[in-house]
Amino acid sequence: MSDKSKSLFETALDELGGVLARVDEHRIDAACKMLAGARQIVVYGCGREALQAKGFAMRLYHLGLPVAVVGDMTTPPLGPGDVFLVSSGPGETSTVLTLMQVANDAGATNLLLTAQDDGSAAKRADFTLLIPAQTMASDQGARKTSVLPMGSVFEGALFLLFEVMVLKLKDLIGASPDAMRARHTNME
């Protein structure tokens, strides 16, 4: 590996570590308790954030939690006791805002992951987990803070945060590695 490539990896990893070090662990724990106690969980994100949300949904399923992804044909209606986990780094995504309103109107709890705690989505959220990372809303000019393009640092932080949340949830609900593995699909 060239020195330049090594330096880029080191810089990107340092940036991700710096972002995650600023996420409030008490709020992570509170979000995990919210998910563990939900009647059902439905997740949503746009673009690359959607990929992270879908990966998290898969792990929630492996944990044995009732979870669905918006847009899948088997997504149930939301209601009281349910959690709508939604990611909107920039905090202004129109589809996110609309779906948060639908979830709210149905009596579900909106759990938002965002980089913008003063955005429109945060105002609609019942609970916000702030991930202080560069997104497409802050990737140009003086606001640019990352070597990674556009919203990549937010999306990378989402992946790592979700994996840590899986570990916390695993302990919280007493899920065993064997039970998780038993829920992995055999259709691959």
KOLTI-72413 format. One line per field, with one value per residue (C-alpha): x, y, z; residue in one letter. Coordinates in nm, 2 decimals, padded with zeros to 4 digits. Example, Ala and Ser with C-alpha at 12.3 -4.5 7.8 and 13.67 -1.06 7.14 Angstrom:
c1 01.23/01.37
c2 -00.45/-00.11
c3 00.78/00.71
res a/s
END
This chain:
c1 00.00/00.14/00.20/-00.07/-00.33/-00.22/-00.26/-00.61/-00.72/-00.57/-00.74/-01.08/-01.06/-00.96/-01.25/-01.49/-01.35/-01.38/-01.74/-01.83/-01.65/-01.89/-02.21/-02.37/-02.35/-02.64/-02.86/-02.74/-02.84/-03.18/-03.24/-03.15/-03.40/-03.66/-03.60/-03.59/-03.93/-04.10/-04.40/-04.25/-03.98/-03.99/-03.67/-03.61/-03.34/-03.27/-02.98/-02.68/-02.83/-03.10/-02.83/-02.71/-03.07/-03.15/-02.83/-02.94/-03.29/-03.13/-02.93/-03.24/-03.42/-03.12/-03.17/-03.53/-03.68/-03.99/-03.86/-03.95/-03.82/-04.04/-04.10/-04.10/-04.43/-04.45/-04.41/-04.69/-04.88/-04.74/-04.93/-04.89/-04.60/-04.41/-04.08/-04.01/-03.63/-03.53/-03.20/-03.17/-02.82/-02.91/-03.23/-03.44/-03.52/-03.87/-03.96/-03.83/-04.04/-04.35/-04.30/-04.23/-04.56/-04.74/-04.57/-04.66/-05.02/-05.04/-04.92/-04.57/-04.25/-04.01/-03.65/-03.42/-03.05/-02.92/-02.62/-02.85/-03.02/-03.18/-03.33/-03.69/-03.67/-03.53/-03.83/-04.07/-03.87/-03.97/-03.60/-03.29/-02.96/-02.71/-02.42/-02.21/-02.07/-02.04/-02.33/-02.43/-02.57/-02.22/-01.97/-01.87/-01.67/-01.58/-01.83/-01.64/-01.48/-01.39/-01.16/-01.44/-01.69/-02.04/-02.21/-01.97/-01.85/-02.21/-02.29/-01.97/-02.05/-02.40/-02.27/-02.04/-02.30/-02.55/-02.31/-02.24/-02.61/-02.65/-02.40/-02.58/-02.92/-02.78/-02.69/-03.00/-03.24/-03.02/-02.98/-02.72/-02.49/-02.64/-02.99/-02.88/-02.71/-03.01/-03.22/-02.98/-03.13/-03.06/-03.17/-02.83
c2 00.00/00.34/00.60/00.82/00.54/00.45/00.82/00.83/00.53/00.66/01.00/00.84/00.61/00.90/01.10/00.82/00.76/01.13/01.14/00.83/00.96/01.26/01.05/01.05/00.69/00.75/00.83/00.52/00.32/00.49/00.42/00.06/00.03/00.20/-00.06/-00.36/-00.25/-00.18/-00.38/-00.36/-00.16/-00.01/00.14/00.39/00.59/00.75/00.66/00.52/00.58/00.33/00.06/00.11/00.11/-00.21/-00.38/-00.28/-00.42/-00.75/-00.76/-00.66/-00.96/-01.18/-01.06/-01.18/-00.83/-00.76/-00.54/-00.43/-00.19/00.08/-00.02/-00.39/-00.56/-00.71/-00.38/-00.36/-00.05/00.14/00.23/00.29/00.10/00.09/00.26/00.42/00.44/00.68/00.82/01.17/01.30/01.64/01.65/01.79/01.49/01.54/01.16/01.13/01.43/01.28/00.93/01.07/01.26/00.94/00.75/01.03/01.04/00.66/00.69/00.54/00.68/00.85/00.77/00.98/00.95/01.27/01.51/01.81/01.83/02.16/02.04/01.98/01.61/01.67/01.89/01.60/01.33/01.20/01.10/01.21/01.04/01.30/01.18/01.49/01.41/01.57/01.51/01.63/01.93/02.03/01.89/02.21/02.52/02.60/02.35/02.06/01.86/01.52/01.38/01.15/01.26/01.40/01.21/00.91/00.99/01.00/00.68/00.51/00.62/00.49/00.14/00.14/00.28/00.03/-00.26/-00.13/-00.10/-00.46/-00.56/-00.35/-00.49/-00.85/-00.80/-00.61/-00.88/-01.18/-01.29/-01.57/-01.59/-01.93/-01.79/-01.51/-01.75/-01.97/-01.68/-01.62/-01.70/-02.04/-01.90/-01.78
c3 00.00/-00.09/00.18/00.03/00.04/00.40/00.50/00.35/00.54/00.86/00.81/00.73/01.03/01.26/01.13/01.20/01.54/01.62/01.52/01.72/02.02/02.03/02.02/02.36/02.50/02.73/02.43/02.25/02.56/02.57/02.20/02.25/02.54/02.31/02.04/02.28/02.42/02.09/01.98/01.63/01.46/01.11/00.96/00.68/00.53/00.19/-00.05/00.12/00.46/00.35/00.30/00.66/00.79/00.60/00.74/01.09/01.03/00.93/01.26/01.46/01.29/01.38/01.74/01.73/01.73/01.52/01.24/00.89/00.63/00.47/00.11/00.16/00.08/00.43/00.62/00.87/00.97/01.26/01.57/01.95/02.10/01.77/01.69/01.35/01.33/01.06/00.94/00.79/00.81/00.67/00.87/00.58/00.36/00.23/00.23/00.59/00.70/00.54/00.68/01.03/01.02/00.91/01.20/01.45/01.33/01.38/01.74/01.68/01.83/01.59/01.67/01.45/01.37/01.22/01.20/01.23/01.57/01.47/01.14/01.05/01.12/01.47/01.54/01.45/01.64/01.97/02.03/01.85/01.84/01.71/01.50/01.45/01.11/00.77/00.54/00.19/00.37/00.49/00.25/00.07/00.14/00.50/00.63/00.48/00.76/00.60/00.35/00.25/-00.01/00.05/00.33/00.36/00.71/00.84/00.66/00.79/01.14/01.10/01.02/01.32/01.55/01.44/01.51/01.86/01.91/01.81/02.08/02.34/02.24/02.24/02.61/02.69/02.56/02.64/02.28/02.23/01.93/01.85/01.84/01.62/01.38/01.37/01.24/00.95/00.62/00.45/00.11/00.00
res m/s/d/k/s/k/s/l/f/e/t/a/l/d/e/l/g/g/v/l/a/r/v/d/e/h/r/i/d/a/a/c/k/m/l/a/g/a/r/q/i/v/v/y/g/c/g/r/e/a/l/q/a/k/g/f/a/m/r/l/y/h/l/g/l/p/v/a/v/v/g/d/m/t/t/p/p/l/g/p/g/d/v/f/l/v/s/s/g/p/g/e/t/s/t/v/l/t/l/m/q/v/a/n/d/a/g/a/t/n/l/l/l/t/a/q/d/d/g/s/a/a/k/r/a/d/f/t/l/l/i/p/a/q/t/m/a/s/d/q/g/a/r/k/t/s/v/l/p/m/g/s/v/f/e/g/a/l/f/l/l/f/e/v/m/v/l/k/l/k/d/l/i/g/a/s/p/d/a/m/r/a/r/h/t/n/m/e
END
